[in-house]
């Protein structure tokens, strides 16, 4: 029997907080990493194609610059919502790898948020195209 106390692993040390330009560059790297991770999701790639089709249809239909900018903003909101939905799914899968009704509901809610933004994007593009006719 040993009289020494058991060795406890050291807790992880959080990274040092960056300031100024170093913070800006680090934030840019984190955002790029997030985009690349999101790009691995087939749903996000489908949304990019949808966005390009909507913007092309509006541009070819003679939409004004404000309409194109609004559609672009709605597409960015869709991308942000898809990113949050993917984050929810990753966290839920990490915390609750086994089947859980609660985990399923969390994923369903994230999916519904994406669906709502898809409807808004399609609705705005459709309304804008009809107004051009």
VENQUI-V346915 format. One record per helix or strand of 3 or more residues. SS is the DSSP state (A for helix, B for strand). FROM is the first residue (numbers start at 1). TO is the last residue. Records with the same first field share a line. If there is no record, write none. Layout:
SS = FROM-TO  FROM-TO
This chain:
A = 20-39  42-60  65-95  101-132
